[in-house]
Amino acid sequence: MFTLMQEVAGTPIPYSLFLSIVGIVGFAAAIGIGSVAWYNSKRPAGWEGKERPDIVPKIDKD
């Protein structure tokens, strides 16, 4: 049992796997934050009369 624990503890996560996970999570966060910012900004030409989706929170501008 002790030998098995040494084998599992001695196996580090490969740097490329860690970097890929961080990149994917960061990309998803950027898309989410960017979508909220876009929906709360001034509407582009042709989108002036469109409704905001219910999932996007309204942010008050000061």
PDB file of N, CA, C and O in Angstrom:
ATOM      1  N   MET A   1       0.829  -1.191   0.000  1.00  0.00           N
ATOM      2  CA  MET A   1       0.000   0.000   0.000  1.00  0.00           C
ATOM      3  C   MET A   1       0.876   1.259   0.000  1.00  0.00           C
ATOM      4  O   MET A   1       0.598   2.219  -0.718  1.00  0.00           O
ATOM      5  N   PHE A   2       1.936   1.239   0.815  1.00  0.00           N
ATOM      6  CA  PHE A   2       2.825   2.391   0.889  1.00  0.00           C
ATOM      7  C   PHE A   2       3.500   2.659  -0.463  1.00  0.00           C
ATOM      8  O   PHE A   2       3.670   3.813  -0.857  1.00  0.00           O
ATOM      9  N   THR A   3       3.879   1.602  -1.161  1.00  0.00           N
ATOM     10  CA  THR A   3       4.515   1.750  -2.471  1.00  0.00           C
ATOM     11  C   THR A   3       3.556   2.377  -3.472  1.00  0.00           C
ATOM     12  O   THR A   3       3.964   3.203  -4.288  1.00  0.00           O
ATOM     13  N   LEU A   4       2.275   1.989  -3.417  1.00  0.00           N
ATOM     14  CA  LEU A   4       1.271   2.564  -4.313  1.00  0.00           C
ATOM     15  C   LEU A   4       1.102   4.060  -4.040  1.00  0.00           C
ATOM     16  O   LEU A   4       0.979   4.848  -4.978  1.00  0.00           O
ATOM     17  N   MET A   5       1.097   4.454  -2.776  1.00  0.00           N
ATOM     18  CA  MET A   5       0.964   5.865  -2.420  1.00  0.00           C
ATOM     19  C   MET A   5       2.172   6.661  -2.899  1.00  0.00           C
ATOM     20  O   MET A   5       2.033   7.815  -3.304  1.00  0.00           O
ATOM     21  N   GLN A   6       3.363   6.050  -2.856  1.00  0.00           N
ATOM     22  CA  GLN A   6       4.548   6.738  -3.358  1.00  0.00           C
ATOM     23  C   GLN A   6       4.460   6.939  -4.865  1.00  0.00           C
ATOM     24  O   GLN A   6       4.855   7.985  -5.381  1.00  0.00           O
ATOM     25  N   GLU A   7       3.951   5.954  -5.555  1.00  0.00           N
ATOM     26  CA  GLU A   7       3.825   6.068  -7.014  1.00  0.00           C
ATOM     27  C   GLU A   7       2.833   7.159  -7.394  1.00  0.00           C
ATOM     28  O   GLU A   7       3.100   7.950  -8.298  1.00  0.00           O
ATOM     29  N   VAL A   8       1.683   7.208  -6.709  1.00  0.00           N
ATOM     30  CA  VAL A   8       0.657   8.207  -7.030  1.00  0.00           C
ATOM     31  C   VAL A   8       1.142   9.596  -6.655  1.00  0.00           C
ATOM     32  O   VAL A   8       0.951  10.537  -7.426  1.00  0.00           O
ATOM     33  N   ALA A   9       1.764   9.752  -5.492  1.00  0.00           N
ATOM     34  CA  ALA A   9       2.235  11.056  -5.038  1.00  0.00           C
ATOM     35  C   ALA A   9       3.415  11.553  -5.870  1.00  0.00           C
ATOM     36  O   ALA A   9       3.616  12.762  -5.983  1.00  0.00           O
ATOM     37  N   GLY A  10       4.174  10.673  -6.437  1.00  0.00           N
ATOM     38  CA  GLY A  10       5.346  11.061  -7.197  1.00  0.00           C
ATOM     39  C   GLY A  10       5.051  11.417  -8.643  1.00  0.00           C
ATOM     40  O   GLY A  10       5.961  11.820  -9.367  1.00  0.00           O
ATOM     41  N   THR A  11       3.809  11.280  -9.084  1.00  0.00           N
ATOM     42  CA  THR A  11       3.450  11.570 -10.467  1.00  0.00           C
ATOM     43  C   THR A  11       2.882  12.982 -10.565  1.00  0.00           C
ATOM     44  O   THR A  11       1.717  13.195 -10.229  1.00  0.00           O
ATOM     45  N   PRO A  12       3.667  13.942 -11.012  1.00  0.00           N
ATOM     46  CA  PRO A  12       3.153  15.307 -11.124  1.00  0.00           C
ATOM     47  C   PRO A  12       2.237  15.455 -12.349  1.00  0.00           C
ATOM     48  O   PRO A  12       2.315  14.678 -13.301  1.00  0.00           O
ATOM     49  N   ILE A  13       1.389  16.450 -12.297  1.00  0.00           N
ATOM     50  CA  ILE A  13       0.533  16.757 -13.448  1.00  0.00           C
ATOM     51  C   ILE A  13       1.423  17.382 -14.525  1.00  0.00           C
ATOM     52  O   ILE A  13       2.186  18.302 -14.229  1.00  0.00           O
ATOM     53  N   PRO A  14       1.341  16.907 -15.747  1.00  0.00           N
ATOM     54  CA  PRO A  14       2.167  17.479 -16.815  1.00  0.00           C
ATOM     55  C   PRO A  14       1.851  18.966 -17.008  1.00  0.00           C
ATOM     56  O   PRO A  14       0.694  19.382 -16.945  1.00  0.00           O
ATOM     57  N   TYR A  15       2.893  19.746 -17.240  1.00  0.00           N
ATOM     58  CA  TYR A  15       2.740  21.191 -17.395  1.00  0.00           C
ATOM     59  C   TYR A  15       1.798  21.532 -18.544  1.00  0.00           C
ATOM     60  O   TYR A  15       1.012  22.473 -18.431  1.00  0.00           O
ATOM     61  N   SER A  16       1.859  20.798 -19.634  1.00  0.00           N
ATOM     62  CA  SER A  16       1.010  21.098 -20.785  1.00  0.00           C
ATOM     63  C   SER A  16      -0.466  20.864 -20.464  1.00  0.00           C
ATOM     64  O   SER A  16      -1.327  21.599 -20.947  1.00  0.00           O
ATOM     65  N   LEU A  17      -0.763  19.847 -19.652  1.00  0.00           N
ATOM     66  CA  LEU A  17      -2.155  19.610 -19.253  1.00  0.00           C
ATOM     67  C   LEU A  17      -2.654  20.748 -18.374  1.00  0.00           C
ATOM     68  O   LEU A  17      -3.764  21.244 -18.568  1.00  0.00           O
ATOM     69  N   PHE A  18      -1.844  21.161 -17.414  1.00  0.00           N
ATOM     70  CA  PHE A  18      -2.204  22.279 -16.547  1.00  0.00           C
ATOM     71  C   PHE A  18      -2.425  23.550 -17.364  1.00  0.00           C
ATOM     72  O   PHE A  18      -3.402  24.264 -17.142  1.00  0.00           O
ATOM     73  N   LEU A  19      -1.541  23.833 -18.290  1.00  0.00           N
ATOM     74  CA  LEU A  19      -1.645  25.016 -19.132  1.00  0.00           C
ATOM     75  C   LEU A  19      -2.897  24.962 -20.008  1.00  0.00           C
ATOM     76  O   LEU A  19      -3.552  25.984 -20.214  1.00  0.00           O
ATOM     77  N   SER A  20      -3.228  23.799 -20.516  1.00  0.00           N
ATOM     78  CA  SER A  20      -4.440  23.645 -21.330  1.00  0.00           C
ATOM     79  C   SER A  20      -5.699  23.891 -20.511  1.00  0.00           C
ATOM     80  O   SER A  20      -6.626  24.555 -20.973  1.00  0.00           O
ATOM     81  N   ILE A  21      -5.730  23.358 -19.305  1.00  0.00           N
ATOM     82  CA  ILE A  21      -6.910  23.552 -18.445  1.00  0.00           C
ATOM     83  C   ILE A  21      -7.080  25.030 -18.101  1.00  0.00           C
ATOM     84  O   ILE A  21      -8.190  25.558 -18.165  1.00  0.00           O
ATOM     85  N   VAL A  22      -5.994  25.695 -17.739  1.00  0.00           N
ATOM     86  CA  VAL A  22      -6.061  27.122 -17.419  1.00  0.00           C
ATOM     87  C   VAL A  22      -6.505  27.923 -18.647  1.00  0.00           C
ATOM     88  O   VAL A  22      -7.296  28.858 -18.521  1.00  0.00           O
ATOM     89  N   GLY A  23      -6.012  27.567 -19.810  1.00  0.00           N
ATOM     90  CA  GLY A  23      -6.396  28.270 -21.034  1.00  0.00           C
ATOM     91  C   GLY A  23      -7.859  28.101 -21.373  1.00  0.00           C
ATOM     92  O   GLY A  23      -8.519  29.061 -21.771  1.00  0.00           O
ATOM     93  N   ILE A  24      -8.373  26.900 -21.221  1.00  0.00           N
ATOM     94  CA  ILE A  24      -9.785  26.645 -21.533  1.00  0.00           C
ATOM     95  C   ILE A  24     -10.688  27.375 -20.550  1.00  0.00           C
ATOM     96  O   ILE A  24     -11.672  27.995 -20.953  1.00  0.00           O
ATOM     97  N   VAL A  25     -10.363  27.306 -19.263  1.00  0.00           N
ATOM     98  CA  VAL A  25     -11.175  28.002 -18.255  1.00  0.00           C
ATOM     99  C   VAL A  25     -11.111  29.519 -18.476  1.00  0.00           C
ATOM    100  O   VAL A  25     -12.130  30.199 -18.367  1.00  0.00           O
ATOM    101  N   GLY A  26      -9.943  30.044 -18.780  1.00  0.00           N
ATOM    102  CA  GLY A  26      -9.796  31.473 -19.046  1.00  0.00           C
ATOM    103  C   GLY A  26     -10.561  31.913 -20.276  1.00  0.00           C
ATOM    104  O   GLY A  26     -11.168  32.984 -20.281  1.00  0.00           O
ATOM    105  N   PHE A  27     -10.540  31.104 -21.313  1.00  0.00           N
ATOM    106  CA  PHE A  27     -11.277  31.427 -22.533  1.00  0.00           C
ATOM    107  C   PHE A  27     -12.777  31.448 -22.276  1.00  0.00           C
ATOM    108  O   PHE A  27     -13.476  32.343 -22.749  1.00  0.00           O
ATOM    109  N   ALA A  28     -13.277  30.465 -21.527  1.00  0.00           N
ATOM    110  CA  ALA A  28     -14.703  30.427 -21.202  1.00  0.00           C
ATOM    111  C   ALA A  28     -15.098  31.639 -20.352  1.00  0.00           C
ATOM    112  O   ALA A  28     -16.165  32.217 -20.557  1.00  0.00           O
ATOM    113  N   ALA A  29     -14.243  32.024 -19.400  1.00  0.00           N
ATOM    114  CA  ALA A  29     -14.531  33.198 -18.572  1.00  0.00           C
ATOM    115  C   ALA A  29     -14.533  34.469 -19.418  1.00  0.00           C
ATOM    116  O   ALA A  29     -15.384  35.337 -19.222  1.00  0.00           O
ATOM    117  N   ALA A  30     -13.608  34.588 -20.340  1.00  0.00           N
ATOM    118  CA  ALA A  30     -13.554  35.770 -21.205  1.00  0.00           C
ATOM    119  C   ALA A  30     -14.798  35.877 -22.072  1.00  0.00           C
ATOM    120  O   ALA A  30     -15.318  36.974 -22.278  1.00  0.00           O
ATOM    121  N   ILE A  31     -15.277  34.752 -22.580  1.00  0.00           N
ATOM    122  CA  ILE A  31     -16.497  34.773 -23.392  1.00  0.00           C
ATOM    123  C   ILE A  31     -17.695  35.170 -22.541  1.00  0.00           C
ATOM    124  O   ILE A  31     -18.521  35.973 -22.973  1.00  0.00           O
ATOM    125  N   GLY A  32     -17.798  34.619 -21.342  1.00  0.00           N
ATOM    126  CA  GLY A  32     -18.922  34.960 -20.464  1.00  0.00           C
ATOM    127  C   GLY A  32     -18.920  36.422 -20.067  1.00  0.00           C
ATOM    128  O   GLY A  32     -19.949  37.091 -20.162  1.00  0.00           O
ATOM    129  N   ILE A  33     -17.781  36.926 -19.625  1.00  0.00           N
ATOM    130  CA  ILE A  33     -17.684  38.327 -19.213  1.00  0.00           C
ATOM    131  C   ILE A  33     -17.883  39.252 -20.411  1.00  0.00           C
ATOM    132  O   ILE A  33     -18.540  40.287 -20.290  1.00  0.00           O
ATOM    133  N   GLY A  34     -17.333  38.897 -21.546  1.00  0.00           N
ATOM    134  CA  GLY A  34     -17.507  39.711 -22.752  1.00  0.00           C
ATOM    135  C   GLY A  34     -18.941  39.752 -23.229  1.00  0.00           C
ATOM    136  O   GLY A  34     -19.400  40.782 -23.722  1.00  0.00           O
ATOM    137  N   SER A  35     -19.655  38.652 -23.091  1.00  0.00           N
ATOM    138  CA  SER A  35     -21.065  38.624 -23.490  1.00  0.00           C
ATOM    139  C   SER A  35     -21.910  39.533 -22.605  1.00  0.00           C
ATOM    140  O   SER A  35     -22.769  40.261 -23.102  1.00  0.00           O
ATOM    141  N   VAL A  36     -21.670  39.495 -21.303  1.00  0.00           N
ATOM    142  CA  VAL A  36     -22.400  40.388 -20.393  1.00  0.00           C
ATOM    143  C   VAL A  36     -22.087  41.838 -20.725  1.00  0.00           C
ATOM    144  O   VAL A  36     -22.996  42.667 -20.757  1.00  0.00           O
ATOM    145  N   ALA A  37     -20.832  42.160 -20.971  1.00  0.00           N
ATOM    146  CA  ALA A  37     -20.453  43.534 -21.304  1.00  0.00           C
ATOM    147  C   ALA A  37     -21.084  43.970 -22.625  1.00  0.00           C
ATOM    148  O   ALA A  37     -21.550  45.104 -22.738  1.00  0.00           O
ATOM    149  N   TRP A  38     -21.106  43.092 -23.616  1.00  0.00           N
ATOM    150  CA  TRP A  38     -21.680  43.447 -24.911  1.00  0.00           C
ATOM    151  C   TRP A  38     -23.179  43.696 -24.806  1.00  0.00           C
ATOM    152  O   TRP A  38     -23.693  44.658 -25.377  1.00  0.00           O
ATOM    153  N   TYR A  39     -23.888  42.820 -24.068  1.00  0.00           N
ATOM    154  CA  TYR A  39     -25.326  42.994 -23.929  1.00  0.00           C
ATOM    155  C   TYR A  39     -25.666  44.244 -23.137  1.00  0.00           C
ATOM    156  O   TYR A  39     -26.738  44.813 -23.340  1.00  0.00           O
ATOM    157  N   ASN A  40     -24.798  44.694 -22.245  1.00  0.00           N
ATOM    158  CA  ASN A  40     -25.067  45.884 -21.456  1.00  0.00           C
ATOM    159  C   ASN A  40     -24.552  47.158 -22.103  1.00  0.00           C
ATOM    160  O   ASN A  40     -24.765  48.245 -21.566  1.00  0.00           O
ATOM    161  N   SER A  41     -23.888  47.054 -23.229  1.00  0.00           N
ATOM    162  CA  SER A  41     -23.392  48.231 -23.922  1.00  0.00           C
ATOM    163  C   SER A  41     -24.464  48.751 -24.882  1.00  0.00           C
ATOM    164  O   SER A  41     -25.544  48.172 -25.001  1.00  0.00           O
ATOM    165  N   LYS A  42     -24.148  49.841 -25.557  1.00  0.00           N
ATOM    166  CA  LYS A  42     -25.052  50.379 -26.565  1.00  0.00           C
ATOM    167  C   LYS A  42     -25.202  49.353 -27.678  1.00  0.00           C
ATOM    168  O   LYS A  42     -24.224  48.741 -28.109  1.00  0.00           O
ATOM    169  N   ARG A  43     -26.410  49.174 -28.129  1.00  0.00           N
ATOM    170  CA  ARG A  43     -26.686  48.172 -29.157  1.00  0.00           C
ATOM    171  C   ARG A  43     -26.086  48.580 -30.507  1.00  0.00           C
ATOM    172  O   ARG A  43     -26.154  49.750 -30.885  1.00  0.00           O
ATOM    173  N   PRO A  44     -25.509  47.640 -31.223  1.00  0.00           N
ATOM    174  CA  PRO A  44     -24.993  47.937 -32.560  1.00  0.00           C
ATOM    175  C   PRO A  44     -26.139  48.228 -33.538  1.00  0.00           C
ATOM    176  O   PRO A  44     -27.304  47.965 -33.240  1.00  0.00           O
ATOM    177  N   ALA A  45     -25.797  48.763 -34.685  1.00  0.00           N
ATOM    178  CA  ALA A  45     -26.801  49.085 -35.702  1.00  0.00           C
ATOM    179  C   ALA A  45     -27.607  47.842 -36.053  1.00  0.00           C
ATOM    180  O   ALA A  45     -27.039  46.792 -36.352  1.00  0.00           O
ATOM    181  N   GLY A  46     -28.911  47.960 -36.018  1.00  0.00           N
ATOM    182  CA  GLY A  46     -29.802  46.853 -36.322  1.00  0.00           C
ATOM    183  C   GLY A  46     -30.267  46.088 -35.094  1.00  0.00           C
ATOM    184  O   GLY A  46     -31.175  45.264 -35.197  1.00  0.00           O
ATOM    185  N   TRP A  47     -29.666  46.339 -33.933  1.00  0.00           N
ATOM    186  CA  TRP A  47     -30.021  45.627 -32.707  1.00  0.00           C
ATOM    187  C   TRP A  47     -30.704  46.546 -31.692  1.00  0.00           C
ATOM    188  O   TRP A  47     -30.926  46.137 -30.553  1.00  0.00           O
ATOM    189  N   GLU A  48     -31.039  47.769 -32.079  1.00  0.00           N
ATOM    190  CA  GLU A  48     -31.566  48.733 -31.127  1.00  0.00           C
ATOM    191  C   GLU A  48     -32.857  48.271 -30.460  1.00  0.00           C
ATOM    192  O   GLU A  48     -33.054  48.518 -29.270  1.00  0.00           O
ATOM    193  N   GLY A  49     -33.739  47.605 -31.202  1.00  0.00           N
ATOM    194  CA  GLY A  49     -35.036  47.223 -30.667  1.00  0.00           C
ATOM    195  C   GLY A  49     -35.076  45.832 -30.056  1.00  0.00           C
ATOM    196  O   GLY A  49     -36.139  45.388 -29.621  1.00  0.00           O
ATOM    197  N   LYS A  50     -33.963  45.142 -30.011  1.00  0.00           N
ATOM    198  CA  LYS A  50     -33.945  43.764 -29.509  1.00  0.00           C
ATOM    199  C   LYS A  50     -33.971  43.737 -27.985  1.00  0.00           C
ATOM    200  O   LYS A  50     -33.441  44.630 -27.324  1.00  0.00           O
ATOM    201  N   GLU A  51     -34.593  42.703 -27.447  1.00  0.00           N
ATOM    202  CA  GLU A  51     -34.678  42.531 -25.997  1.00  0.00           C
ATOM    203  C   GLU A  51     -33.406  41.872 -25.462  1.00  0.00           C
ATOM    204  O   GLU A  51     -32.761  41.084 -26.152  1.00  0.00           O
ATOM    205  N   ARG A  52     -33.067  42.208 -24.236  1.00  0.00           N
ATOM    206  CA  ARG A  52     -31.932  41.582 -23.557  1.00  0.00           C
ATOM    207  C   ARG A  52     -32.373  40.212 -23.040  1.00  0.00           C
ATOM    208  O   ARG A  52     -33.463  40.100 -22.480  1.00  0.00           O
ATOM    209  N   PRO A  53     -31.561  39.172 -23.211  1.00  0.00           N
ATOM    210  CA  PRO A  53     -31.921  37.861 -22.667  1.00  0.00           C
ATOM    211  C   PRO A  53     -32.065  37.919 -21.146  1.00  0.00           C
ATOM    212  O   PRO A  53     -31.393  38.714 -20.488  1.00  0.00           O
ATOM    213  N   ASP A  54     -32.932  37.087 -20.591  1.00  0.00           N
ATOM    214  CA  ASP A  54     -33.188  37.087 -19.154  1.00  0.00           C
ATOM    215  C   ASP A  54     -31.962  36.681 -18.337  1.00  0.00           C
ATOM    216  O   ASP A  54     -31.834  37.079 -17.179  1.00  0.00           O
ATOM    217  N   ILE A  55     -31.074  35.907 -18.915  1.00  0.00           N
ATOM    218  CA  ILE A  55     -29.916  35.405 -18.165  1.00  0.00           C
ATOM    219  C   ILE A  55     -28.857  36.484 -17.948  1.00  0.00           C
ATOM    220  O   ILE A  55     -28.019  36.348 -17.057  1.00  0.00           O
ATOM    221  N   VAL A  56     -28.878  37.555 -18.748  1.00  0.00           N
ATOM    222  CA  VAL A  56     -27.876  38.611 -18.652  1.00  0.00           C
ATOM    223  C   VAL A  56     -28.316  39.641 -17.619  1.00  0.00           C
ATOM    224  O   VAL A  56     -29.392  40.222 -17.763  1.00  0.00           O
ATOM    225  N   PRO A  57     -27.512  39.885 -16.575  1.00  0.00           N
ATOM    226  CA  PRO A  57     -27.907  40.851 -15.561  1.00  0.00           C
ATOM    227  C   PRO A  57     -27.803  42.279 -16.060  1.00  0.00           C
ATOM    228  O   PRO A  57     -26.961  42.589 -16.902  1.00  0.00           O
ATOM    229  N   LYS A  58     -28.661  43.153 -15.539  1.00  0.00           N
ATOM    230  CA  LYS A  58     -28.608  44.575 -15.905  1.00  0.00           C
ATOM    231  C   LYS A  58     -27.624  45.259 -14.979  1.00  0.00           C
ATOM    232  O   LYS A  58     -27.694  45.097 -13.761  1.00  0.00           O
ATOM    233  N   ILE A  59     -26.698  46.029 -15.558  1.00  0.00           N
ATOM    234  CA  ILE A  59     -25.709  46.759 -14.785  1.00  0.00           C
ATOM    235  C   ILE A  59     -26.008  48.243 -14.943  1.00  0.00           C
ATOM    236  O   ILE A  59     -26.033  48.765 -16.058  1.00  0.00           O
ATOM    237  N   ASP A  60     -26.236  48.921 -13.813  1.00  0.00           N
ATOM    238  CA  ASP A  60     -26.531  50.354 -13.849  1.00  0.00           C
ATOM    239  C   ASP A  60     -25.247  51.143 -14.123  1.00  0.00           C
ATOM    240  O   ASP A  60     -24.206  50.896 -13.515  1.00  0.00           O
ATOM    241  N   LYS A  61     -25.348  52.093 -15.052  1.00  0.00           N
ATOM    242  CA  LYS A  61     -24.200  52.934 -15.368  1.00  0.00           C
ATOM    243  C   LYS A  61     -24.323  54.201 -14.538  1.00  0.00           C
ATOM    244  O   LYS A  61     -25.383  54.826 -14.484  1.00  0.00           O
ATOM    245  N   ASP A  62     -23.226  54.569 -13.893  1.00  0.00           N
ATOM    246  CA  ASP A  62     -23.256  55.791 -13.060  1.00  0.00           C
ATOM    247  C   ASP A  62     -22.842  56.998 -13.846  1.00  0.00           C
ATOM    248  O   ASP A  62     -22.810  58.104 -13.306  1.00  0.00           O
TER     249      ASP A  62
END
